[in-house]
Amino acid sequence: MSTEDAPLPAAPQVDGPAPHLLVVRAPYYRAVVDGLTDGASRILREAGATFEILDVAGAFELPQAIRIALRGSRRFDGFVALGCIVRGETDHYDFICRATMEGMMAVALQFGLALGTGLLTCDTLAQAEARSSRDGHNKGAEAAAAALLQINAVRKLGAG
């Protein structure tokens, strides 16, 4: 199924107390990441969740920031990672995409996190803009919905 065939992202109902999430953003492409943030924020508010936003330098720092948050004294029920990497003329794109996604999966698995990933990895800025717009399939909204569904899984399985 492609994104075009998928239903538009909607806020899932979260059982139990209102969840509190950390949205970690890499706003290198500010307009794109602001669009992703708008989509994520909408879903989180519709679900009755509270959230904080933390900006980091770039996509490479997303998993690092989540791991740093885990070391802190504040508790988060889940995380949403937002960013955008656009292919350039060097291998940098491949290295950063792979390291960032592997880093996020590693921290999520190691610490049993509810993590929604909205990291766009696109060939062109136009592709990124299409995936971060208010209309249609906003990947920030999808990432927030995924994080909320994972929070439900944590709670239903007694893993929290």
C-alpha positions as CSV (number, residue, x, y, z in Angstrom):
1,M,0.0,0.0,0.0
2,S,1.3,3.4,-0.9
3,T,0.7,6.6,1.1
4,E,-1.9,7.6,-1.5
5,D,-3.9,4.5,-0.6
6,A,-3.5,4.9,3.2
7,P,-6.2,6.6,5.3
8,L,-5.4,10.1,6.5
9,P,-3.7,10.2,9.9
10,A,-6.2,10.5,12.8
11,A,-5.7,10.8,16.5
12,P,-6.1,7.4,18.2
13,Q,-7.8,7.2,21.6
14,V,-5.3,6.7,24.3
15,D,-6.3,4.7,27.3
16,G,-5.5,5.9,30.8
17,P,-4.1,9.3,31.8
18,A,-3.2,11.9,29.2
19,P,0.2,11.0,27.8
20,H,3.1,13.4,27.9
21,L,5.5,13.3,24.9
22,L,8.7,14.9,23.8
23,V,8.8,16.1,20.2
24,V,12.4,16.3,19.0
25,R,12.9,18.3,15.9
26,A,15.8,18.9,13.5
27,P,14.7,22.1,11.8
28,Y,17.4,22.2,9.2
29,Y,14.7,22.7,6.5
30,R,12.6,25.0,8.7
31,A,9.4,25.2,6.6
32,V,9.3,21.5,6.1
33,V,9.9,20.7,9.8
34,D,7.4,23.3,10.9
35,G,4.8,21.6,8.7
36,L,5.6,18.2,10.2
37,T,5.4,19.8,13.7
38,D,2.0,21.3,12.9
39,G,0.7,17.9,11.8
40,A,2.1,16.2,14.9
41,S,0.8,18.9,17.2
42,R,-2.7,18.6,15.8
43,I,-2.8,14.8,16.4
44,L,-1.4,15.1,19.9
45,R,-3.8,17.8,20.9
46,E,-6.8,15.8,19.4
47,A,-5.7,12.8,21.5
48,G,-5.6,15.0,24.6
49,A,-1.8,14.5,25.0
50,T,0.6,17.1,26.4
51,F,3.9,17.6,24.8
52,E,7.1,19.6,24.7
53,I,9.3,20.5,21.7
54,L,13.1,20.3,21.6
55,D,15.1,21.5,18.7
56,V,18.4,19.9,17.8
57,A,21.1,20.8,15.2
58,G,20.2,18.2,12.6
59,A,18.8,14.7,11.9
60,F,22.0,13.0,13.2
61,E,21.3,14.4,16.6
62,L,17.7,13.1,16.9
63,P,18.5,9.7,18.5
64,Q,21.1,11.4,20.6
65,A,18.6,13.8,22.0
66,I,16.1,11.1,22.8
67,R,18.8,9.2,24.7
68,I,19.8,12.4,26.6
69,A,16.1,12.9,27.5
70,L,16.1,9.4,29.0
71,R,19.0,10.4,31.3
72,G,17.1,13.4,32.5
73,S,14.8,13.6,35.5
74,R,11.7,14.3,33.4
75,R,9.4,11.5,32.3
76,F,7.9,11.1,28.9
77,D,5.4,8.5,27.8
78,G,6.6,8.7,24.3
79,F,8.7,10.5,21.7
80,V,8.2,11.9,18.2
81,A,11.2,12.5,16.0
82,L,10.8,15.0,13.2
83,G,13.3,16.0,10.5
84,C,14.2,16.1,6.9
85,I,17.1,15.0,4.8
86,V,17.3,15.9,1.2
87,R,19.6,14.0,-1.1
88,G,22.6,16.0,-2.3
89,E,25.6,15.4,-4.5
90,T,27.7,13.4,-2.0
91,D,27.4,10.2,0.1
92,H,26.5,12.3,3.1
93,Y,22.8,11.7,2.6
94,D,23.2,7.9,2.7
95,F,25.4,8.0,5.8
96,I,23.1,10.4,7.8
97,C,19.9,8.6,6.8
98,R,21.2,5.2,7.8
99,A,22.9,6.3,11.0
100,T,19.9,8.4,12.1
101,M,17.3,5.7,11.5
102,E,19.5,2.9,13.0
103,G,20.1,5.2,16.0
104,M,16.5,5.8,16.6
105,M,15.6,2.1,16.3
106,A,18.5,1.2,18.6
107,V,17.4,3.6,21.4
108,A,13.8,2.6,21.0
109,L,14.5,-1.1,21.2
110,Q,17.1,-0.8,24.0
111,F,14.9,1.3,26.2
112,G,11.4,0.0,25.1
113,L,10.3,3.4,23.9
114,A,7.1,4.5,22.3
115,L,8.6,6.4,19.3
116,G,7.0,7.8,16.2
117,T,9.5,8.6,13.5
118,G,8.7,11.4,11.1
119,L,12.1,11.7,9.4
120,L,11.7,12.5,5.8
121,T,14.4,11.1,3.5
122,C,13.6,12.7,0.1
123,D,15.3,13.2,-3.2
124,T,14.0,16.7,-3.6
125,L,12.7,19.5,-1.4
126,A,9.4,19.4,-3.4
127,Q,8.9,15.8,-2.2
128,A,9.5,16.9,1.4
129,E,7.1,19.8,1.1
130,A,4.4,17.5,-0.2
131,R,4.9,15.2,2.8
132,S,4.7,18.1,5.3
133,S,1.8,20.1,4.0
134,R,-1.5,20.7,5.9
135,D,-3.4,18.8,3.2
136,G,-3.1,15.0,2.8
137,H,-0.6,12.7,4.3
138,N,1.5,14.8,6.7
139,K,4.3,12.5,8.0
140,G,4.5,14.4,11.3
141,A,0.8,13.6,11.9
142,E,1.5,10.0,11.1
143,A,4.5,9.9,13.4
144,A,2.5,11.3,16.3
145,A,-0.3,8.8,15.7
146,A,2.3,6.0,15.7
147,A,3.8,7.2,19.0
148,L,0.3,7.3,20.6
149,L,-0.5,3.8,19.3
150,Q,2.8,2.6,20.8
151,I,1.9,4.2,24.1
152,N,-1.3,2.3,24.0
153,A,0.7,-0.9,23.5
154,V,2.9,-0.1,26.4
155,R,0.0,0.4,28.7
156,K,-2.1,-2.6,27.5
157,L,0.9,-4.9,27.9
158,G,1.8,-3.5,31.3
159,A,5.3,-2.5,30.1
160,G,5.2,1.1,31.4
